[in-house]
Amino acid sequence: MTQIQVQIGSEIPDFTLPASNGERVSLSDFRGKKVVLYFYPKNMTPACTNEACSFRDNYGELERAGAVVLGISADPLKSHHKFIQKYDLPFLLLSDEDHTVSLLFGVWQLKKMYGREFEGIVRSTFLIDERGRLVKEWRKVKVAGHAEEVLQAVQS
């Protein structure tokens, strides 16, 4: 599969994915707002839970700064619903089960864990401006302090 990597300063091609609110959500639905698009490997895992809760805890300030938060993983919607309910997440989670959007952003990659190789999402976050252009990216994210760093970028 060819990966089209998005570039800083370029307009992000529109995409549509099923969302945790039961609708199909497109990136273009959020024109006029900043979008914090964060890709994470799997619902209910320790690091992904910490990251989601950190975005939850900073959500009010992100919203006041004119941003929406969208989380994307390859998990099915049913799993997203449980994750949102368990951790009271105030933002939408999108399901990228066929990896289309993950490939577009270049985050679906070969990974290694415990000597095993597999394909999966590399934790990454992208800040998209009100016109749909990529303004900042964080790849291979370490969770601690990340949401606060994203908040600072949104506010600046």
N, C-alpha and C positions, 0 to 999 in steps of 0.2 A: 504493500500500500504506500502510495506517495504521500508524504506529509507536506502540506503547504504551511509554512510557518508565517505567522502574521508579523509585521514589522512595526516598530515604533514610528508613529507619525502617519501610518497608513490607515485607511478606512477599513473597518472590519466587515467582511461580507456578512450579510444578514443570514441568520439561521433561525430555525424553529425547533423546539423540543417540547416533549410532554413535561408538564410542571406539576408540582405537588398540590396545586390548587385545583387540579382536575382539568385544566385548560392546556392548550398548546400555546406556548409563549415564544415570541420572536424578539430578537435583540432590538429590532426597530421599534418595538412597543415602548421602549424607554428613551427614545430620542428626546433631547431637551434635559435629560438628567445624566449625571455621571453614573457609570455602572462599574461596580466592583464584581468581577467575574472570577470566582475562585474554584479551581479544580482540585478535587481531593479523591484519594484512592477508594475508601469504603466506609459506609455508614457503620456506626457503633464500634469502630476500632478506637483505641485510646488516643492516638494523635489526631485523628479526624474529629473525634468528639471534642477534644480540647480546642481545636481550631474553630469548629462550628460555635462552641460556647463563647469563645473569644470574640468572634464576629457578632454574636448575639449581644454580648455585654457592651459592645461599642456601637451597636446598631442605631441607637437614638442619636448619637453624635454624627454618625455617617449620614443619617437621614437629614439632620439639620444642615449638613454641609452640601445637601442636594444630590446625594448618592443613593442608589439602590444596590442591594447585595443579592447576588445570585450564586448559589452553589451548584456545581455540576459534578456528578460521578456517573459511573456506568451501572449503578444500582437501579433496580426496578422501582417504580413509583410506590409500590406497597412497602418496600423497605424505607423509602424516604418518609412516608407517612409516620411510621413507627419512630424514626429518628427525630422528626419534628415534634411529635407528641411527647416523647420521653424527655427531650431537652428544651422544650418550649421555644423553638426557633421561630423568629418573627419574619423570616425571609423565605423566598421560594427556593426549592431544590429542583433542579432539572435532571431528567434522566437521559443519559447519552449511551444507551445500551449498544448501539452499533458503532460507537466511537467516532462518528462523523465530525463532531465539533472538537473532540479531543485531538483528532488528527489535524484539523485546521489550525489549532493553536500549538501543535507539535508537542503535546504533553502525553500522548499515548506512546509509550516507549518500552523497550526491553528492560526489565528490572531484574535484580538479583537479590535474593533473601535466603539466608540459611543454606547457601550453596545451590539453590534452585533458581533457574531462569524462567521468567514468565513475562507476559506483556501486561501493562497496567498503566494507570495514570500516575504521572510524576507530579507531586503537589506543587501547584503554581497558581499565581494570582495575576490578573490583568486589570488595569484601570483604563476605562474607555471614557472619553469625554462626551459632552452633550451632543456633538455632531457625529458620534460613532467612530471616532479615531482613537487608536491605541496611543496612550500617552505615557504609560509606565508598565513594566512587567517585573514580576518576581518569579524566578524559576528555582526549582529544587528548594522550596521554602522550608525553613525551620520554624516550627509553630510558635515557640516562645517569643512574645513581643511582636509577632507579625501583624496582627490586626491593628495594633497601635501604630505601627509604621505605615500601614495602608491608610489609616485615618489621617495621619499627618500629611500624606501625599494628596489625599482628597481635599483637605482644608487649604493646602497651599496653592 
